[in-house]
Every structure is written in structure tokens, then in C-alpha cells.
Amino acid sequence: MYLIVGLGNPGEEYARTRHNLGFMLIDKLAAEAGANVKRKECQALVGNATIEGERVGLVKPQTFMNLSGEAVRCLTSKYETDANSLIVISDDLALPFGTIRLRERGSAGGHNGLKSIIGAFGTNEFARLRIGIQPEHQLSDAKKFVLSEFSNAEKETLNEVLDRAAEALRSILRDGIGKAMSLYN
């Protein structure tokens, strides 16, 4: 069983912010699979689905971004899975808006949610799907930017970005991370 973890922050005030792209993609995958991500487990909202013939747990940690590792570690223990069965979805301030990057492993790249998960597992050996949110201008306050809503121009293409990200994730499940990387990076 794979655990697909979308990173974000709980609460209505964060629901449509750039930092919640992981939650948005989990919601899209759940809707397409006819699943509900509402069961409370390990400080997370969880739902089960079948995607590309694979049984998956769709996860939205409710610990806030910086403590995501606590919920993910608890769930992998509960479901007796490990980092090899984990796919983490996050926003990425270093990638241009809408760009998708798949990786088999890697550093946190300054992302506190990834840093928390790496710390909880003691390894960076897990797949991740990063979605770019980088602005076209220099930032004076990165925290304020990631916790703000998308611009009107970004909102116009957000569904296309999420569609492409969902297909990349399905490709990981169907074809493996290596082939998915060659198709979507």
C-alpha cells in the first residue's frame, strides 16, 4: 500500500493558499477516485482509494506544515509501510509556477514540511512530487507569499497544473518513479 501525502496547513484560512497545493492535489485525486479523505488517524485526515490498480492511502496531515513528519511517521507505522511506499506532494518556491518535478529522493530544499518528514524517518529516500509556485518577481517575505492566495492569473491555470500533477502521480503508480520522471520532468 502506498501512502500519498499532500502537504498543507489545516483550516479554512489556509485552504486556497500556495502552501496548500499538496492538500489540493489530494482532494483532486480523492474526487477522481470516489474517495473521502475525512477519517481522523495519527493527526491526519485519511482516505483509501484505488488508483492505477494500486491501493493507496490519501493523507492530509493536520499538524501544520512544520510538524508533518509526526503524522506521516505514525501512519507508516500503523499501516506497516516504509519510506519506499511513500509519495509526498509539496509546493516548491524554487520552481517556476506550474512546473512539476518528480524525485526519488532529495533534500528538503528549504521546505519545512519535507524537513519534518526527513527528520521523522531519518532518511530522504522517499518519492516526492513538487509543484512550482515561484513568482516572477523578487520576494521580500517568502513566508507571507506562500501563505497567500494565488494571483488571478495563477488561478486561471491552477486546474491545468493540478491535472498535470495528478497524471504525473498516476504515472508513478503505473510506470514507476524512473519512467514518470522521464515523462514529466
N, C-alpha and C positions, 0 to 999 in steps of 0.2 A: 504494500500500500504506500502510495506517495502522499506526502503532506505538502500541499501548495499553500504557502504562507504569503499573504499580501500585507505589506507593512503600511501602517497608518496610525492615526490617533482617533480614539473614540470620542463621540459627542457630536452633536449637530453643528456646533460652531466650526468644526474641522472637516465636515463631510465633503465639501466641494473644494478643498484646498489642494495645492500641488503636492503636498506631502502625503496625501491620501490616495495617490494613484494605485497603490497596491490594493487597498480596500475596493476601489472602483473596479479593478480588473477581477477580483474575487467575486464581486456582485454580478458582473457580466457573465463569468464562467458559470456561476450558480444558476442564473436565469436561463442560460442556454441549455444547461443540463437538467433543468426542472428540480433543482435542489434548493433547500433553505439553509442559510448559514445563521442559525439562531440558537443552537444548543450551546449552553454555557459549560465549558470544560477548561480547566487549567488556566484561568484568567484569559480566556479567548472565546470567541464565537466560532462554532464549528458546524460544518455540514458535510455530509457524504454524497459523493456523486460518482458516476462512471463517465470518464472522458477518454475517447480513443481506445475503448476497451479496457482501460485501467481503472481500478478502484482508487479513488483519491479522497483525501480529507481536505476540504477547503477551509482555511483558517484566517481569522482576523483577530490578532492579539488585542486585548483590551487594556494592556498595561501602560499605554502610551509608548511612543516610538523608542525611547531610550532604554526601556526595560523589556523589549520584545523577546529577548533570549530566554527570560524566565518562563514565559508561556510556551514557547517552542520546545524548550528542553523538557518540560513537564509532559507535553503531548507526545513527543517522540518516545519518551519512557513509557507512557501509558499504552501507546499503540505498538510498542516494541519495534520501532523503526530506528534508523540512524541517519547520519548526515547524507549518506548515499541516496536516501529516498526523500530528500528534502529539496524543494524548489522555492526560492524566496523571490518575491516581486517587490521592487523598490523604485522610487523616483531617483534621479541622478542629476545633480546640479551641474556636473561637468560635461554632460552630453546635450547637444542642441535639442530644443523642444521637439518631441515626437520621435526622436531616434531611439531605436531598440538595440540593446546589447545583451547577448547571452554569454555566460561564462560558466565553466565547470567548477571554478574555484577563484579565489582572489582576495584581495584586501578589502577592508571596509570602505576605502576611498573617502574617508571623512563622514560617512553616513552612520549616524548613531544607532539606528536600528540594526544594521549589519554588524556594527561593532559589538552590540549586545549579544547577538546570536553567535558570533565567532567566539566571544568570551564564554558563553554558556557551554559551548561544545568543545572549546579548546582546539578548534580546527577551522580553517577556512575552506575546507574541501566539501562544499555543497554548491549545487547549481543555483544560479541567480539570473533573473530577467530584470534588467534595469531599463527604465523609461526616462528619456531625457526631458528636463524641464528648464534647461539653461536659457536665460533671457538674452536678447540681442544687445543689451547694454550692460555696462559695468554695475555691479551691485555694491551698495554701501552697507546693507544689512541683510545677509543671507537668511537668517532665521525669520525675519519678517516676510521675506519673499516666499520661502517655502510654505509658510503658514497662511499665505494669502490665496485668494481665489484666482482662477485662470483669467487672463485678459479675454476680451470679446473675440479677438482674432484666434486665440488658442481654443476657445470654446467651440468655434466653428469646425475645427478639425479634430477635436478630442475624441469623438466617436470613432473616427477612422484610425486614430492612434491606438485606441483600445481594441478595435477589431484586429489590427495587425499584431498587437501584443498577444491577444488570445490565440491567434493562429500560430504564432511562434511557440507558445506554451503547448498547444496541441501537438506541434511538431516534435517537441522534446519527448512527449509521452509516446508518440507514434514511431519516431525515427531514431530517438536517442539524441543526447545533447550535442555530440560531434556534428552530426548531419544538420541538426537545427541551427547550429552556429554558422555553418557554411551557407545556409539558405537565408538567414535573417541578419547577420552582422555585416 
